[in-house]
Structure formats: C-alpha cells, structure tokens
Amino acid sequence: MFGDGSRSKQEEQKDYEAFRLFLEKSCGIILGDDKHYLVQSRLKKLFKDKEISNLQALIREIENKPFSPLKQATIDAMTTNETLWFRDRHPFEYLVSTLFKERAKVSGKDIRIWSAACSYGQEPYSLSMCADEARKSGQLPIGSDVKIVATDISKSALDKAKRGHYESLALGRGLSPERLKFNFKDLGDGEWELNSRIKGKVDFRILNLQDRYNSMGKLDIIFCRNVLIYFSAEFKSDILTRMHACLKPNGYLFLGASEALPGLTDKFEMVPTKPGIVYRAK
C-alpha cells in the first residue's frame, strides 16, 4: 500500500479510492483496484520534493488550494509517459505511402494533423519527419504542406517537447541512426537537439481531453494512439465523437495497436492498412 506507515490498511485504501476519484474527475483516467504500486512510483518524487507524507495529505492540500501548482504537478506525474519514435511504424508508413497524396487532393495546400496526448513530443516530431521525407521523395505533392498540432495535459511535458532536446537513451527507442544523424545536432554528454526544420512544423498546445476541441479547427488526420486505454468506455465514446466532429469529410483517425473503436460505426469505417487498421470518418 501507499503511505508513511502512520495509517492503517483501511485508511490507506480509503485514501487510494479518494485519489482515484480525483484523477478521474481531473483528467478522465481510470485507475484499477490494484494500481497502488503505480501511484507510489509516479508520486514518489513529488512527495519527497513537496514534503507530503501520504495520499490523504496530498488530496487535502489540493482541496485547500485548488489553483496551486500542486494539482497540475500531480496530474503531470500520473499522466506523463515516455513514448517511442515512429511507434509501430505502419501508421507512419501508410501516412507517407497513401494519406499525404489523398488528403492533398481534398485539402489543397495544408494537411492538418492532430497528435493527441503527445507527451514529450516523439509522435508529433515523427510525423514532422515523415512530412519532411515525403516532400523530398515526392510523396507529398508540390504546393502542399503539413501542419501538426500536438496537445497534452501536462505543461511540463510540453515545455520539454518544445525545447526538442533528448538524451541518447530516449532517441534509441525507435529512431534509426540515419534519422538521428539527419535531424539532430549532437550537443555532447549524450544530449541531442532536434533541428528547427522539424520543430517548426509542430504547434504545441496544452489540452485536457475532457475540454472542448473548438480551438482545433478542422483536421485531416488525428493520431490518438495508446491513450484511450486509460479511460472509461463512456469517456472513450465521448472523446471519439468529438474527434469525429473535428475531422474533415473522410478524414482519418489512428488508434493504438491494442485499441479498438467502441461502437460508433455510424461515424467511422475501418480501413485495413496491411498491417494494422485506420478509421475513416463517415
């Protein structure tokens, strides 16, 4: 269980239930009954830095000061995940081989892509590299451009993403040596900086998926991958319904490899990409 040893097992369980409720109300994430270890590992540093003894004290502090940085820091700790470059590969390959040309015929100059829950920026920057490579190879039609909007609930994650600095270990997760050499500058001491050509295509914005999506405008493609697994079925349906409203006619939605569309067959149709699938808005 989670605590400083001053509380009984029953009290700790009550604290955990209260924290689960706080997290669901704040950002929609559902914690399982057996995720005490996850909370402990994610909040360990926060508890030490803020000198907070247990979950009860944390929740009480947030309730007493709802607009303090502590609430955002807690959400950041529970929602920010390290991810991969070009995760699963096939969505990015299909984007370059098929979708850039298809969407250019519909959208003309700008093809707009939304990377939802982008964490430290690996996904939107992978998309930007795809656009750059497609332009050079002729798979992105002349006169067309790709604009990427990347959102996350965590301000600290977005700040890191905007900076575009990554350690060698993070770059080794899915990024080829060729792409590393072509798109990054070696700063020494195991740190690399992404070049401005790739960074310049991405507009980072803070967004809680519980919020309205009006500011996103109309989009050609949405990447919402490995995100929905954390939400309730009702919240998943709500998110996808609102994302459908953001897509242009016949726009595309990419989900994670282990995620499925919960119903909504009136809004999306499945398109096999061999391997994988993508969902096209009706």
Backbone bond lengths (Angstrom), bond angles and torsions (degrees), N, CA, C in turn:
res aa  C-N    CA-C-N  psi(-1)  N-CA   C-N-CA  omega(-1)  CA-C   N-CA-C  phi
1 M - - - 1.473 - - 1.520 110.03 -
2 F 1.331 116.08 -175.74 1.461 119.93 -171.50 1.517 110.28 -124.69
3 G 1.315 116.05 122.49 1.455 119.59 178.02 1.508 110.97 167.97
4 D 1.312 116.18 -173.92 1.454 120.98 -177.89 1.522 112.10 -101.15
5 G 1.325 117.07 9.37 1.446 121.12 -179.97 1.506 114.04 90.08
6 S 1.313 117.35 -3.08 1.465 120.57 -177.10 1.517 112.52 -90.96
7 R 1.329 117.49 -7.25 1.456 120.30 -175.29 1.517 110.32 -119.64
8 S 1.325 115.50 150.74 1.461 121.04 -179.42 1.525 109.86 -72.98
9 K 1.345 115.94 167.67 1.457 121.13 177.81 1.526 111.21 -60.29
10 Q 1.325 116.32 -39.05 1.463 120.45 179.63 1.527 111.15 -65.79
11 E 1.327 116.32 -40.45 1.467 120.17 179.03 1.528 110.58 -68.07
12 E 1.324 116.73 -40.02 1.463 120.09 178.22 1.528 111.25 -63.81
13 Q 1.325 116.80 -39.30 1.461 120.12 178.18 1.530 110.56 -65.13
14 K 1.322 116.63 -39.05 1.465 120.92 177.51 1.526 110.51 -64.40
15 D 1.339 116.26 -39.95 1.465 120.56 176.72 1.527 110.72 -62.29
16 Y 1.327 116.14 -42.98 1.462 121.14 -179.72 1.527 110.87 -62.63
17 E 1.318 117.10 -41.84 1.467 120.34 178.84 1.526 110.51 -63.38
18 A 1.334 116.49 -40.17 1.468 120.27 178.36 1.528 110.45 -64.98
19 F 1.324 116.85 -37.71 1.458 120.16 179.32 1.528 110.80 -69.26
20 R 1.331 116.98 -39.17 1.461 120.35 176.03 1.524 110.97 -57.60
21 L 1.313 116.44 -43.70 1.462 121.55 179.86 1.522 110.62 -64.62
22 F 1.337 116.66 -42.42 1.467 121.24 178.19 1.526 110.58 -59.30
23 L 1.326 116.95 -46.01 1.460 120.53 -176.62 1.523 111.57 -66.81
24 E 1.333 116.97 -40.04 1.464 120.05 179.07 1.522 111.28 -64.99
25 K 1.334 117.27 -42.87 1.457 120.57 179.84 1.528 111.54 -67.93
26 S 1.323 117.12 -33.68 1.464 121.42 -175.01 1.517 113.13 -77.77
27 C 1.340 116.47 -39.90 1.459 117.70 -174.90 1.523 114.19 -144.44
28 G 1.327 118.11 5.72 1.460 121.18 174.14 1.511 115.39 86.95
29 I 1.326 118.59 -4.05 1.460 121.13 -177.25 1.525 110.61 -75.19
30 I 1.332 115.08 133.81 1.457 121.86 179.11 1.528 108.83 -103.31
31 L 1.313 116.43 119.59 1.464 120.76 174.64 1.521 109.64 -92.76
32 G 1.318 117.00 136.78 1.453 121.12 177.61 1.519 112.05 -73.95
33 D 1.318 115.41 172.65 1.463 120.70 -179.42 1.519 112.35 -65.60
34 D 1.324 116.91 -24.26 1.461 120.96 -171.84 1.530 113.13 -112.28
35 K 1.317 117.77 30.94 1.462 121.24 -176.59 1.532 113.05 -103.49
36 H 1.322 116.80 23.09 1.461 119.73 178.83 1.531 111.33 -57.19
37 Y 1.334 115.45 -40.60 1.471 119.76 -178.26 1.525 110.98 -63.29
38 L 1.342 117.11 -36.55 1.459 121.03 179.62 1.518 110.68 -65.70
39 V 1.328 116.40 -45.17 1.467 120.74 177.98 1.530 109.61 -61.14
40 Q 1.301 116.47 -43.18 1.459 120.60 -178.85 1.530 111.31 -61.45
41 S 1.332 116.68 -46.32 1.465 119.67 -178.10 1.520 112.25 -69.36
42 R 1.348 116.72 -37.84 1.464 119.93 -177.72 1.529 112.52 -73.25
43 L 1.332 117.01 -32.62 1.465 120.08 -174.52 1.525 113.60 -100.02
44 K 1.309 117.58 -1.16 1.469 121.12 -175.53 1.524 112.00 -56.55
45 K 1.312 117.30 -49.24 1.461 120.80 -178.79 1.528 111.39 -66.71
46 L 1.333 116.71 -39.80 1.464 121.13 179.42 1.530 110.61 -61.86
47 F 1.319 116.28 -44.74 1.462 120.16 179.12 1.526 110.98 -60.92
48 K 1.313 116.25 -41.06 1.461 120.21 -179.77 1.523 111.37 -67.66
49 D 1.339 116.49 -46.44 1.467 120.99 -177.66 1.526 111.83 -65.16
50 K 1.331 116.67 -38.78 1.466 121.26 -175.96 1.535 112.65 -95.01
51 E 1.349 116.21 -0.33 1.461 121.82 -179.40 1.537 111.65 54.78
52 I 1.319 114.25 49.37 1.463 121.93 177.31 1.518 108.12 -104.13
53 S 1.317 117.01 134.51 1.463 120.37 -170.60 1.527 114.23 -87.25
54 N 1.337 118.56 -34.57 1.459 120.18 -176.23 1.528 110.53 -159.40
55 L 1.334 116.46 176.92 1.462 120.99 -177.10 1.520 112.48 -63.43
56 Q 1.318 117.19 -35.89 1.456 119.87 178.83 1.522 110.44 -60.42
57 A 1.335 116.55 -44.59 1.460 120.93 179.84 1.523 111.10 -65.41
58 L 1.342 116.46 -37.43 1.460 120.46 178.56 1.526 110.84 -63.79
59 I 1.318 116.76 -49.86 1.464 120.46 -178.73 1.519 111.22 -62.94
60 R 1.329 116.74 -40.68 1.460 120.35 178.85 1.528 111.23 -62.53
61 E 1.318 116.43 -41.17 1.469 120.96 179.23 1.520 110.84 -64.53
62 I 1.334 117.38 -41.64 1.465 121.10 179.17 1.528 110.93 -66.47
63 E 1.320 116.86 -41.14 1.471 120.47 179.42 1.523 111.71 -66.21
64 N 1.320 116.83 -35.97 1.472 120.65 179.87 1.523 112.08 -73.91
65 K 1.353 115.81 -30.30 1.462 120.54 -178.98 1.532 109.08 -132.77
66 P 1.341 117.24 72.15 1.471 121.16 -172.48 1.526 114.30 -64.38
67 F 1.326 117.73 -19.44 1.465 120.07 -178.29 1.528 112.06 -104.77
68 S 1.324 116.62 11.15 1.457 120.05 177.87 1.522 110.00 -77.69
69 P 1.350 118.20 160.37 1.469 121.23 178.74 1.532 113.46 -63.49
70 L 1.336 117.53 -14.60 1.452 120.59 -176.60 1.530 112.02 -62.68
71 K 1.326 117.46 -39.77 1.460 120.20 179.82 1.522 110.63 -61.63
72 Q 1.342 116.82 -47.70 1.454 120.12 179.55 1.522 111.07 -64.46
73 A 1.330 117.42 -39.07 1.466 120.85 179.14 1.519 111.38 -62.70
74 T 1.324 116.47 -37.33 1.463 121.15 178.53 1.530 110.77 -67.19
75 I 1.324 116.44 -45.30 1.467 120.66 177.84 1.521 110.43 -62.36
76 D 1.350 116.09 -42.73 1.466 120.21 178.58 1.525 110.90 -58.10
77 A 1.321 116.21 -45.45 1.460 120.67 -177.75 1.525 111.87 -62.91
78 M 1.321 116.89 -33.60 1.470 120.92 -176.24 1.527 113.29 -88.53
79 T 1.316 118.33 -17.12 1.464 119.84 -173.59 1.517 114.31 -112.64
80 T 1.324 118.85 -20.51 1.457 120.71 -175.18 1.521 110.72 -81.28
81 N 1.339 115.30 125.81 1.462 120.95 179.84 1.520 110.08 -129.30
82 E 1.316 115.29 141.04 1.464 119.74 171.12 1.520 107.71 -70.31
83 T 1.310 117.31 136.72 1.461 120.34 -178.64 1.517 110.05 -127.08
84 L 1.323 116.15 -171.89 1.452 121.78 -173.92 1.521 111.36 -111.04
85 W 1.326 115.34 156.72 1.458 121.29 169.52 1.525 108.18 -81.94
86 F 1.324 117.16 137.81 1.467 122.89 176.99 1.541 110.32 50.03
87 R 1.326 115.86 48.69 1.463 120.48 -174.76 1.529 111.37 -61.30
88 D 1.311 116.82 125.08 1.470 126.65 -179.26 1.524 113.49 72.81
89 R 1.312 117.47 -8.32 1.467 125.07 172.97 1.522 115.15 63.06
90 H 1.362 118.62 -50.40 1.471 119.21 -171.15 1.527 114.58 -61.59
91 P 1.357 121.43 -33.29 1.467 117.38 176.36 1.524 112.58 -61.76
92 F 1.319 116.21 -37.51 1.462 120.53 -179.26 1.533 111.14 -73.74
93 E 1.327 116.18 -36.59 1.464 119.85 177.16 1.531 110.73 -65.42
94 Y 1.327 117.41 -41.24 1.463 121.05 179.67 1.531 110.66 -68.38
95 L 1.311 115.04 -35.67 1.463 119.86 176.80 1.526 110.17 -57.33
96 V 1.328 116.36 -47.68 1.464 121.24 -177.08 1.519 111.60 -74.23
97 S 1.324 117.37 -43.40 1.469 119.92 -174.76 1.518 113.93 -72.68
98 T 1.356 116.22 -27.83 1.467 119.06 -170.73 1.529 114.50 -130.43
99 L 1.331 116.49 -50.91 1.459 118.92 -165.52 1.521 114.46 -75.24
100 F 1.313 118.59 -33.59 1.462 118.91 179.21 1.533 111.03 -58.48
101 K 1.316 116.64 -47.28 1.460 120.05 -179.50 1.529 110.79 -66.84
102 E 1.345 115.94 -43.04 1.461 119.63 -178.38 1.513 111.88 -63.01
103 R 1.330 116.60 -46.17 1.461 119.68 -177.26 1.525 111.95 -73.69
104 A 1.318 117.85 -27.37 1.471 120.54 176.87 1.519 111.00 -63.40
105 K 1.332 117.36 -34.67 1.465 120.93 178.39 1.523 110.95 -66.02
106 V 1.343 115.97 -31.71 1.467 120.99 -178.03 1.515 111.53 -86.50
107 S 1.328 115.73 -45.66 1.469 120.64 -170.54 1.516 114.30 -94.24
108 G 1.341 116.21 -15.97 1.450 117.95 -179.95 1.515 112.33 77.02
109 K 1.328 117.23 -118.06 1.466 121.08 -171.15 1.524 113.05 -68.64
110 D 1.324 117.68 -54.37 1.460 121.39 -172.53 1.521 112.71 -106.37
111 I 1.325 115.87 126.13 1.459 123.05 170.76 1.523 106.43 -100.58
112 R 1.342 117.21 117.32 1.462 121.20 -173.76 1.525 110.82 -103.04
113 I 1.346 114.55 127.52 1.468 121.72 -178.44 1.520 109.02 -123.03
114 W 1.336 115.71 137.85 1.463 121.65 174.95 1.518 109.01 -111.13
115 S 1.326 116.38 124.34 1.467 123.15 171.94 1.524 107.14 -103.04
116 A 1.348 116.31 104.74 1.463 121.24 -175.90 1.529 110.31 -89.77
117 A 1.345 115.34 140.82 1.474 121.62 -178.36 1.518 109.82 55.36
118 C 1.321 115.79 60.08 1.468 122.63 -169.51 1.519 114.39 -81.59
119 S 1.324 118.16 -8.16 1.460 122.39 178.87 1.536 110.59 53.94
120 Y 1.335 117.50 -124.68 1.463 121.21 -173.71 1.533 113.38 -87.42
121 G 1.324 117.64 8.60 1.460 120.15 170.84 1.513 116.75 100.35
122 Q 1.343 118.27 1.01 1.463 118.66 -177.22 1.531 112.55 -61.27
123 E 1.345 117.62 -42.13 1.466 119.33 -178.59 1.528 112.38 -67.37
124 P 1.341 120.52 -53.53 1.462 118.37 -179.30 1.525 113.38 -62.47
125 Y 1.314 117.40 -34.05 1.465 118.81 177.46 1.529 111.14 -72.00
126 S 1.328 118.20 -31.73 1.467 120.75 172.48 1.533 109.92 -62.63
127 L 1.334 115.86 -41.65 1.463 120.31 177.10 1.528 111.15 -62.81
128 S 1.315 116.30 -40.42 1.458 120.56 179.16 1.527 111.35 -64.84
129 M 1.331 116.41 -39.68 1.469 119.68 176.02 1.523 110.80 -63.72
130 C 1.345 116.63 -39.78 1.468 120.37 176.34 1.523 111.10 -58.03
131 A 1.317 116.08 -45.27 1.467 120.29 -179.86 1.518 110.79 -63.44
132 D 1.320 116.35 -41.33 1.468 121.22 179.91 1.529 110.73 -64.24
133 E 1.322 116.53 -44.42 1.459 120.53 179.81 1.532 111.45 -68.35
134 A 1.335 116.30 -38.21 1.463 120.23 179.60 1.523 111.60 -66.28
135 R 1.308 115.79 -35.09 1.468 119.66 177.64 1.526 110.56 -64.71
136 K 1.314 116.46 -42.73 1.462 121.08 -178.47 1.526 111.78 -69.60
137 S 1.342 117.02 -32.87 1.461 120.64 -177.49 1.522 113.20 -88.59
138 G 1.337 117.24 -6.51 1.452 121.02 -179.19 1.514 114.25 87.13
139 Q 1.337 118.02 4.19 1.466 120.52 179.00 1.526 112.24 -82.44
140 L 1.324 116.77 -11.08 1.466 121.74 169.36 1.519 106.19 -106.21
141 P 1.324 117.79 114.93 1.461 120.92 -173.94 1.525 112.96 -55.66
142 I 1.305 116.32 145.05 1.466 122.11 176.68 1.524 109.09 -59.86
143 G 1.311 116.63 135.44 1.457 121.73 -178.61 1.508 113.89 93.83
144 S 1.340 116.71 -12.68 1.464 120.82 177.33 1.520 110.32 -98.50
145 D 1.309 115.90 152.44 1.452 121.30 178.09 1.533 108.57 -137.81
146 V 1.319 116.09 161.11 1.465 121.74 179.49 1.518 108.91 -115.45
147 K 1.319 116.52 126.53 1.462 123.03 176.69 1.523 107.91 -114.77
148 I 1.312 116.67 129.20 1.466 121.36 -176.07 1.522 109.66 -118.31
149 V 1.326 116.02 126.15 1.462 122.24 172.39 1.522 107.37 -106.62
150 A 1.319 116.78 124.97 1.463 121.75 -178.26 1.522 109.13 -119.13
151 T 1.328 116.07 128.79 1.467 119.76 -176.27 1.522 110.89 -126.14
152 D 1.323 113.99 154.61 1.457 120.97 173.98 1.519 108.19 -158.83
153 I 1.324 116.32 157.88 1.463 121.20 178.29 1.521 111.51 -79.24
154 S 1.338 116.37 -20.06 1.462 121.53 -174.14 1.528 111.77 -94.06
155 K 1.326 116.75 116.54 1.465 120.72 177.27 1.521 110.71 -66.69
156 S 1.328 117.49 -39.07 1.464 119.96 -178.42 1.533 110.91 -65.39
157 A 1.347 116.63 -37.91 1.464 119.71 177.28 1.528 110.52 -65.90
158 L 1.326 117.00 -41.63 1.463 120.60 179.08 1.517 111.71 -65.91
159 D 1.319 117.06 -38.53 1.470 120.17 178.15 1.526 110.13 -60.70
160 K 1.324 115.99 -42.16 1.467 119.99 178.30 1.525 110.53 -66.84
161 A 1.335 116.64 -41.59 1.464 120.46 -179.97 1.531 111.01 -62.05
162 K 1.325 116.73 -44.06 1.467 120.47 -179.43 1.529 111.66 -60.99
163 R 1.310 115.70 -36.04 1.472 120.18 -179.03 1.519 110.69 -65.45
164 G 1.326 117.30 -37.17 1.456 120.44 176.48 1.513 114.61 73.24
165 H 1.323 117.03 27.49 1.460 121.37 177.30 1.540 108.17 -106.97
166 Y 1.335 116.06 133.24 1.459 120.29 -177.80 1.523 110.17 -138.33
167 E 1.331 114.68 147.16 1.454 120.38 175.43 1.529 109.88 -82.48
168 S 1.321 114.75 158.48 1.469 120.07 -176.91 1.519 112.20 -56.20
169 L 1.343 117.36 -39.13 1.456 120.97 -179.12 1.525 111.06 -60.11
170 A 1.340 117.38 -43.97 1.464 121.39 179.66 1.522 111.47 -66.96
171 L 1.322 116.84 -34.24 1.460 120.47 -179.08 1.522 111.94 -73.96
172 G 1.322 116.75 -21.65 1.450 120.04 179.32 1.514 113.91 -76.24
173 R 1.328 117.09 -7.17 1.468 121.35 -178.17 1.532 110.16 -91.37
174 G 1.315 115.87 77.12 1.459 120.74 173.36 1.510 116.36 102.25
175 L 1.330 118.31 -7.45 1.467 120.68 -177.98 1.527 109.46 -98.14
176 S 1.318 116.68 126.83 1.472 120.66 -178.55 1.528 109.99 -74.11
177 P 1.333 117.45 154.94 1.474 120.69 176.40 1.523 112.42 -57.56
178 E 1.332 116.51 -34.17 1.469 119.88 -179.61 1.524 111.03 -66.53
179 R 1.321 116.67 -44.61 1.469 120.05 179.03 1.524 111.31 -68.05
180 L 1.326 116.25 -36.15 1.460 119.56 176.94 1.523 110.61 -61.28
181 K 1.296 116.47 -48.05 1.466 120.87 -177.94 1.530 111.67 -64.69
182 F 1.332 116.53 -38.79 1.464 120.48 -174.94 1.522 113.31 -79.11
183 N 1.337 117.60 -29.76 1.460 120.35 -170.87 1.529 115.25 -111.42
184 F 1.320 117.21 -5.91 1.467 120.10 -175.98 1.529 111.69 -127.93
185 K 1.326 113.89 153.79 1.461 121.66 173.97 1.520 108.92 -109.32
186 D 1.316 116.87 130.69 1.459 122.20 179.81 1.527 109.04 -77.22
187 L 1.326 116.29 115.24 1.461 121.61 -179.76 1.528 112.67 -91.80
188 G 1.328 115.65 -4.93 1.453 119.60 -177.24 1.515 111.78 88.91
189 D 1.322 115.65 164.57 1.472 122.11 179.47 1.527 112.38 56.03
190 G 1.335 116.56 32.35 1.460 120.84 176.21 1.510 114.99 75.24
191 E 1.332 119.15 17.34 1.467 122.03 179.89 1.518 109.87 -117.55
192 W 1.338 114.77 140.14 1.455 121.46 -177.38 1.530 109.36 -128.89
193 E 1.332 115.79 147.53 1.465 121.56 179.80 1.525 110.08 -116.39
194 L 1.332 115.91 128.67 1.459 121.74 177.72 1.521 109.75 -70.07
195 N 1.328 116.33 141.60 1.464 118.22 -177.40 1.529 112.07 -75.21
196 S 1.312 114.92 159.51 1.470 121.06 -174.07 1.521 111.85 -68.17
197 R 1.322 118.31 -24.09 1.465 121.27 179.23 1.528 110.86 -61.89
198 I 1.325 116.67 -40.86 1.457 121.57 -179.86 1.529 110.75 -81.12
199 K 1.324 117.43 -41.35 1.467 120.74 179.82 1.516 112.04 -63.60
200 G 1.323 116.51 -34.88 1.457 120.92 -173.44 1.516 114.91 -66.15
201 K 1.332 117.57 -16.43 1.467 121.12 -179.31 1.527 113.05 -86.02
202 V 1.332 117.20 -6.90 1.465 120.50 -172.37 1.529 110.82 -113.54
203 D 1.323 114.99 127.96 1.465 123.08 176.34 1.530 107.74 -107.46
204 F 1.338 117.13 109.53 1.455 121.60 -178.18 1.529 110.48 -89.78
205 R 1.339 115.26 135.25 1.469 121.13 179.33 1.520 109.47 -140.03
206 I 1.312 116.67 143.91 1.458 120.00 174.57 1.528 108.96 -80.49
207 L 1.333 116.14 133.22 1.467 120.64 -178.93 1.517 109.59 -156.56
208 N 1.314 115.70 127.15 1.455 123.07 169.81 1.529 106.80 -88.50
209 L 1.310 118.61 127.91 1.463 120.72 -177.62 1.521 112.87 -63.72
210 Q 1.313 117.61 -10.64 1.460 120.95 172.54 1.523 111.75 -77.28
211 D 1.345 116.51 -18.15 1.465 120.86 -176.18 1.528 111.33 -79.19
212 R 1.317 115.67 175.01 1.457 121.53 176.12 1.529 109.86 -73.52
213 Y 1.327 116.92 152.35 1.460 122.35 -178.21 1.531 112.30 -106.59
214 N 1.313 117.25 15.94 1.468 121.03 -175.17 1.525 112.95 -55.37
215 S 1.330 116.25 -36.40 1.461 120.44 -175.39 1.525 112.79 -71.95
216 M 1.325 117.19 -10.76 1.465 119.96 -176.80 1.526 112.19 -76.59
217 G 1.319 117.23 -22.34 1.455 119.83 -176.52 1.523 111.25 69.14
218 K 1.318 116.37 -163.86 1.464 121.52 -179.94 1.532 110.18 -91.71
219 L 1.338 115.20 137.25 1.452 121.98 -171.65 1.524 111.93 -123.94
220 D 1.325 115.41 151.25 1.464 120.53 175.23 1.524 111.56 -88.20
221 I 1.346 115.87 -36.82 1.459 121.15 -172.72 1.527 108.95 -144.83
222 I 1.321 116.57 139.78 1.461 121.56 174.34 1.525 108.84 -124.34
223 F 1.311 116.07 129.62 1.457 122.78 169.64 1.526 106.96 -103.39
224 C 1.320 116.46 113.09 1.469 122.66 176.10 1.527 105.98 -130.79
225 R 1.316 115.30 71.62 1.455 121.35 -167.73 1.526 112.10 -105.62
226 N 1.338 114.73 133.45 1.468 121.54 177.52 1.523 111.81 58.59
227 V 1.338 115.07 37.32 1.458 122.55 -179.59 1.531 110.18 -117.13
228 L 1.324 116.79 -45.35 1.457 121.57 -172.23 1.522 113.30 -66.11
229 I 1.328 117.34 -20.07 1.471 120.25 -178.97 1.526 112.45 -62.37
230 Y 1.327 117.10 -17.57 1.464 120.40 -177.86 1.530 113.05 -90.57
231 F 1.342 117.50 -4.61 1.456 120.68 -171.39 1.532 112.27 -112.08
232 S 1.329 114.44 161.65 1.459 120.21 175.82 1.530 109.70 -69.71
233 A 1.324 116.70 160.65 1.463 121.53 179.42 1.528 111.22 -58.89
234 E 1.317 116.27 -39.62 1.464 120.89 -179.85 1.523 111.16 -65.30
235 F 1.333 116.37 -42.70 1.463 120.04 -179.26 1.526 110.70 -70.14
236 K 1.340 117.62 -37.26 1.459 120.74 175.64 1.528 110.55 -57.03
237 S 1.327 115.71 -48.15 1.462 120.50 -178.59 1.518 111.00 -61.71
238 D 1.326 116.03 -39.68 1.463 121.02 178.96 1.526 110.96 -64.16
239 I 1.331 116.82 -46.19 1.462 121.22 178.97 1.524 111.02 -59.21
240 L 1.319 116.33 -48.49 1.464 120.47 -175.87 1.524 112.32 -68.91
241 T 1.315 117.32 -33.17 1.463 120.63 175.96 1.525 110.31 -64.19
242 R 1.327 115.69 -42.89 1.467 119.08 -179.84 1.524 112.00 -73.30
243 M 1.324 117.07 -31.41 1.462 119.35 175.07 1.520 110.63 -67.76
244 H 1.331 116.63 -38.77 1.460 120.43 176.44 1.523 110.62 -57.04
245 A 1.322 116.53 -39.69 1.464 120.77 179.97 1.525 111.92 -66.62
246 C 1.344 117.20 -22.64 1.467 121.49 179.14 1.523 112.76 -83.37
247 L 1.322 116.55 -20.02 1.463 119.92 -175.14 1.534 111.92 -80.59
248 K 1.310 114.58 142.41 1.460 119.92 171.39 1.534 108.78 -69.19
249 P 1.321 118.15 164.51 1.467 120.12 178.32 1.528 111.50 -52.72
250 N 1.334 116.34 129.75 1.471 123.17 -179.01 1.532 113.34 63.91
251 G 1.339 116.06 22.03 1.455 119.73 173.66 1.520 110.51 -70.28
252 Y 1.341 116.14 168.52 1.461 120.53 -170.66 1.526 112.71 -119.69
253 L 1.340 114.27 146.52 1.455 122.51 177.14 1.524 108.86 -123.88
254 F 1.336 116.51 124.83 1.457 122.18 174.65 1.521 109.22 -104.24
255 L 1.335 116.65 127.40 1.456 122.92 173.17 1.523 108.81 -110.04
256 G 1.348 116.19 172.42 1.453 120.62 179.19 1.517 111.85 -69.65
257 A 1.331 115.47 162.42 1.458 120.86 -176.26 1.525 112.30 -61.19
258 S 1.331 117.36 -30.69 1.464 120.98 -178.10 1.525 112.81 -98.61
259 E 1.331 116.91 7.98 1.462 120.94 -177.04 1.529 110.63 -105.52
260 A 1.307 115.67 147.96 1.465 121.44 178.29 1.524 109.30 -128.27
261 L 1.307 115.54 156.32 1.451 120.82 178.56 1.527 109.28 -77.93
262 P 1.341 118.24 120.31 1.471 120.38 -178.05 1.523 111.83 -81.29
263 G 1.333 116.29 88.03 1.465 118.78 -176.81 1.518 110.70 74.51
264 L 1.330 116.34 -135.70 1.467 122.99 177.14 1.531 112.54 56.45
265 T 1.324 117.11 31.00 1.459 120.01 178.21 1.524 112.12 -67.63
266 D 1.323 116.56 -15.22 1.466 119.89 175.80 1.520 111.51 -78.34
267 K 1.340 117.07 -13.11 1.464 121.21 -176.59 1.527 113.52 -111.71
268 F 1.313 117.47 -28.89 1.468 120.92 -176.98 1.527 110.86 -133.25
269 E 1.331 115.18 148.84 1.451 121.35 170.11 1.525 109.45 -120.82
270 M 1.313 116.75 146.20 1.453 122.64 -176.93 1.526 110.42 -82.26
271 V 1.346 115.85 134.10 1.467 121.50 177.85 1.526 108.32 -122.51
272 P 1.344 119.31 113.88 1.470 120.87 177.54 1.527 110.45 -66.55
273 T 1.342 115.58 137.59 1.470 119.96 179.51 1.525 111.61 -115.29
274 K 1.320 117.95 -6.37 1.474 123.55 172.15 1.531 113.12 48.59
275 P 1.306 121.29 79.81 1.464 126.31 3.91 1.526 111.51 -86.35
276 G 1.317 114.80 171.64 1.455 120.97 175.86 1.509 113.74 81.70
277 I 1.324 114.22 179.32 1.470 121.88 177.51 1.513 109.08 -140.69
278 V 1.317 114.73 159.90 1.448 122.43 173.11 1.532 106.22 -134.77
279 Y 1.314 117.42 156.82 1.465 121.59 -178.36 1.536 109.28 -110.74
280 R 1.341 114.87 129.76 1.465 121.27 -178.86 1.521 109.02 -105.73
281 A 1.323 115.86 132.41 1.462 120.80 -178.76 1.521 110.81 -70.46
282 K 1.320 115.11 134.21 1.469 120.23 175.57 1.513 109.93 -84.11
